[in-house]
Amino acid sequence: MYSICRINTQRGASRLLLRFQSTDAKEVLTIGGKNFKTHPEYTNVTPSIINHVGKSLHVKPNHPVNILRDLIEKKLSSVDNAFTTYNKFDPVVSTFQNFDSLGFPADHPGRSKSDTYYVNDKTLLRTHTSAHEMECYSKVGETGKPGFLISADVYRRDEIDKTHYPVFHQMEGCRVWNGRSIPQIKADLKVLQKKLDEHEMNLVVEDESLSNPPDVNPKQSYMTDEEVDLVSQHLKRSLELVISEVFTQRIKSMRAENPNADIPTELKFRWVNAYFPWTAPSWEIEVWWNNDWLEICGCGIVQQQVLLNAGYKENSAISWAFGLGLDRIAMLLFEIPDIRLLWSEDPRFISQFKDGHINTFKPYSKYPGSTRDVAFWLPDETKENPEVHENDIMEIVRDSAGSLVESVKLVDRFTNPKTNKKSLCYRIHYQSMDRNITNDEVNKIQKQVETRLVDKYNVTLR
Ligand code: PHE
């Protein structure tokens, strides 16, 4: 992603403080019916984001994200009924849950205010479902099931386009072998392999990680090679099973809708080495779809520290974990062209889907859109005028336009050779999924975007 430069949090904070207090500052924020104290330097969650809390698309009947979640849960549970499901966790979590319990280093970019929505200095909107791993690991004994699945809405400050939205949904999956019994892992793997063998599609799997073991996060020293080999096979086969199920469903619906279409006859997967602070080794799985490798999911063998944090005894357990983004897979599966449609309240959207079924979304007439450019000179960087991150500009547009913004793109960047002053031009496309928007309305929003840019970042409009 392009970024102008990282915001310097210290200087950025004091500046936001000055400007926020006169206008938007509130001492207390209500999120999901609960009150939270704000923090002058940390709070950056906006009303338009708070409005998404509680929509819970992942459990909304007949919604594509819900249909996909259900499909994956059922497939995984069909193997050996090993998973407890948690789908109702609150999105407001502590920095400890989201980062520290998972061993995120203090300077990890995920912690920065340009990437994360903070409620106050110790509380934030979870950026991933891994925030609940520790808690769920500590409940494994009670539930009697060695695994769990957590689905939830997650929040990240990001760019604005057809595939990015600041709120999306993830499913976390974890499986633990308390006691580290090799015969047990082998038995579980056998059951899983049988299920995979029954699968109707031909699977082609490339695994570069086998010949090129990850060096940034090698196996943890308390584990044996055999254990790591077996547990990583269990993890990889579980994900291959789930992903082939999802794409096979898609292929079936393609065939039913148009038998003459260019329909894939096999599914191709590839495993690549990856890095996550709380898993070692770690991988990502990609699937070949529409002539491209598509990143589906990050995963790995959980760092012992997470298990110790959850109350396990030293060297007593081994576990895998994965985290899968539901929205983009749902978009592929149902051929939904714009991520904002997932949030649409238009009956023409939701009436097209039915729990348990995968069908191709039929586009309906779009409401007309409208484009505006905003061009401005950045101020010289000084103490009062800190660097501006692109996500800060995105946030101003989101907060002013809400769901009426389709995309924001940098279309021009220019430095005056004489003065060395930098100018940027962003093109904002406004369009509603649910109704007509008037020119007047767009002009008002555009004006607000401009005013806020000037107020917050001291830019000079061109
Ligand atoms: N939480 C990670 C993400 O959001 C995914 C992940 C989950 C990776 C579990 C490893 C283990 O990208």
Boltz pocket constraint, residues with backbone or C-beta under 6 A from the ligand:
constraints:
  - pocket:
      binder: B
      contacts: [[A, 127], [A, 128], [A, 129], [A, 130], [A, 172], [A, 173], [A, 276], [A, 279], [A, 297], [A, 298], [A, 299], [A, 300], [A, 321], [A, 322], [A, 323], [A, 324]]
      max_distance: 6.0
